[in-house]
Amino acid sequence: MYDKNIFGVNSAFYYFGLEHFYVNIYNYIKNGIRKNEIVWLCVNNDVYKNIKSYIGAYENWYHNICNFPKILNLYKYYGVSSIRNKLIEYENGIIEKGYNGIRFIIDVKHIISISSKEDFLKFDSDMLDIIYKTRSSVMCAYDFENYVNTRDIIDDKIIEESYATHSSRLYKGELQNCQKLLNI
């Protein structure tokens, strides 16, 4: 059984320090594993290794580290529809193998540090068009500690755009519609 409510969603998570990131992403990944979803991590190598070691009890989970520069170059060259078609083609292959879908987890600070703010913002603004009515979801994790302390990578523009772009947030371990969070 798969969680059709998560697919096609481009959500956000605001973390303050890596410990906060790990605790919440661990549970988010575990939920995906239980639902037989593939997990693609767009994070730096140290974070990837730590996540792998924390999730080690789940020997059958399928995960990979995302080559974001390659995806970004394909996106720039071919555009939204080609990336979407490649995603759907990949999804069809994994569904044939028995998986239910894909969870992409993107550490925004890492992605911006290996590309640029402009490239990330453009890609993220098109994300819903890429994953609409697919069996993929995207979680963009924003380093709020960087925003509060230095704003050298996660700055006002990145945070403001994140509020405008993401319809759901990870809150208390669950994805919540942003409108519901305003009523808390």
Buried (B, 14 or more C-beta within 10 A) or exposed (E): EBBEEBBBBBBBBBBBEBEBBBBBBBBBBBBBBEBBBBBBBBBBEEBBEBBEEBBEEEEEBBBEBBEBEEBBEBBEEEEBEEBBEBBBEBBEEBBEEEBBBBBBBBBBBBBBBEBEBEBBBEBBEBBBEBBEEBBBBBBBBBBBBBBEEEEEBBBEEBBEBBEEBBBBBBBEEEBBEBEEEEEE
